[in-house]
Amino acid sequence: MTAARAAVAALHRHPVKSLLGEQLASADVTERGITGDRALALLDTATGRIASAKHPRLWQRLLTLTATTDATGVRLTGPGLHTHSTDPDVDKQLSALLGRDVTLTGTPPEIPLLDRADPDAVLRDGITDTTPLTVGNVGTGAPPGTFFDFAPVHLITTATVNRIGALHPDGAADARRYRPNIVVHTDATGFAEDAWVGRELRIGDDLRLRVIAATPRCAVPTLAHGDLPRDPDALRVLAEYHRVVPLPSLAPQPCAGVYAQVVHPGRIRPGDAVRDA
């Protein structure tokens, strides 16, 4: 960590993959990420694939729905929807709303695949029936038997959000568009977490994370997120001003935030210091 001070500003959990989630007052973090994060997902019964807003033509409506945890499971709400993971007709309600047959599941496919809209095509042409998709395996940083696309923890700094806002035509930026688990407040400037890749961080008393890669961005930040309207510039700013190589096998990508694996579990809360391990 540089001399800049850093601390947890906010904690977020998304109990159902690609749905809106909940802000937390504290979180237990294990090798599988924040407890309850991406615990469930929607399985498209026609394709056998997990529904993801990274394939926005089919699934952008997922980001109008919210998943929150309670004592018995996960509550799902949104326009035209008020149901619970324990309701016997939850699949029927979700399928009717989304226009595709889906099943709410806690079991990932044996061979999980990731559909990801090409970000440059989205910026050039918008989201269309012919938007190119990259199809491949999920990242090796994701623990087996989970719904993570690449790794169990995602962090973004207030410095990065502020930098995106400074470059945005409307001066607007919101961390929620980038779906982090941990928002880190720092008095650094620019895309501060770039310097964390390859390092270990300690958060609070016990949690230790290994930062493994910058986070490539696709169409998801451009989509409406609840009360946040559609915003192509949430991706365009990164495409123009912050292309980095997230993995040796990839060309430079528009990136914001970083992915991390858990080296040692711990309980964290807003205000906890973030520092070198």
PyMOL commands that set and color helices and strands:
alter all, ss='L'
color gray80, all
select helices_A, chain A and resi 56-64+90-98+119-125+158-167+175-178+192-196+220-222+233-241
alter helices_A, ss='H'
color red, helices_A
select strands_A, chain A and resi 6-13+22-24+27-30+33-34+41-44+66-70+73-78+81-84+102-105+113-117+133-137+153-157+182-186+200-203+207-216+243-244+253-264+266-268+274-276
alter strands_A, ss='S'
color yellow, strands_A
deselect
rebuild
show_as cartoon
